[in-house]
Amino acid sequence: MDPAKNSDAELAYGSGHVNPVKAINPGLVYDNAEGDNVRFLCSIGYSEEKIRAISGTNSSCPKTSPLPRNFNYPTLSALVKADGSFTVKFQRTVTNVGVATSTYNATISSSPKLEVTVIPQVLSFKTLWEKKSYNVTVTGKALAKMSMASASLTWSDGIHNVRSPIVIHTYISSTRAV
């Protein structure tokens, strides 16, 4: 997806594009703890009634919900205030389910509106099921109201390409902006 050619950029492609053959052997996965999906739905404004209908459980929302961007999900997305520069930080943890001894290198594809840094830029695994964390910092100048800028992060070991969309937006939401 090239933001210069498609104004919807990451939102036109999303993280939901699935290649069934590659899905069998993804290389890296983003684990969720029990209850993470319910807490995520709470953080983006779903009512307990809707969450219970979706989950089929008697779930309830915590008194304080973390920001949606803080969930360990492949997509990195944040609401920022319009017309002001911003810095948004994300932390993610991946689990190696590919080759026991493997090294993944980070590659960023970005809109000129964003500066994206990843630390560390290399993840080296020695065993299967080993977990590694990384941090992403996205900075930018003011975005107009009701706009977005996007990028993507791809971790590659030469066999697997694990792609994470990055979307920074100013769309009106019930969640809190940076």
C-alpha positions, 0 to 999 in steps of 0.5 A: 500500500502506497499512501501517495497512490491511495489516500486510505493507505493502511485503512484500505488494506488493514491487518486482516488480509490473510494468506491461508498457506502462510497462516499455517507457519506465521513465524511470529505471533502476538499473544493475548492474555485471557480477558485482553479482548474484553478489556480492549472492547471496553477501552474503545467504548463498547458497553458491557451489554454489547461485550456480553453479547459478543463474548457470550460471557458475563464480562464486565469492564474494569474501572479504568481501561488502558489506552487501546494502543497499549494492547499487544496486537499487530496493528499499532494505532493511536488517536492524536490531537489535531493541529499539534505535533505528537510522539506516540510510543508502543510496546509489543511482544512477539513469540517465535513459532517459526524456526528455533534459531532465527533472526528477524530484521525490522523494515519500516515503510512510512509516509513522509508525515511520520518518523518511525523508530524501532528498538531493537531493530533486530530480534534474535531467537534461540528457541521456539516459544521464546518471547521478545519485546520491542518498542516503536516510537512514532513522531510527526508534525500536526495532522489536520482534523479528520485525517490520518498518516500511516506506515508499516513495520515488517519483521523478516527472517528471510522466510517469514514476513510479519507485517504490522500496520501503523496508523496515526489519526485524528478521527473523532472517537470516544477514546482518549487522544495522546 
